[in-house]
Amino acid sequence: MAFPTSVNDQITDSVTQANTKVLGDAPSVALGNLYQATAQALANAAHNATTSQSQTNVTAQAATTMGVTTLYAIDTASTGVATSDILNS
């Protein structure tokens, strides 16, 4: 029984029990928040890694396309120069 006050003992007991429940729930709520934050951070890291890999693949494809285009252009240009030399000689 709580110490005597001007408030009904049943009220003080219920408030004490409610506060005890809040204190008892605090560790599990804190751990749940930690798990949620960790899961979100890991999901963001995985998403960022996937996006980075995709962008790297696009860049590599563009570089390969430009390299092949350059090789074909050099071949065409050298053929054009050789043809011009033959026709002008």
Residue pairs with C-beta under 8 A, 6 or more apart in sequence:
1 9
1 13
2 9
2 12
2 13
2 16
5 12
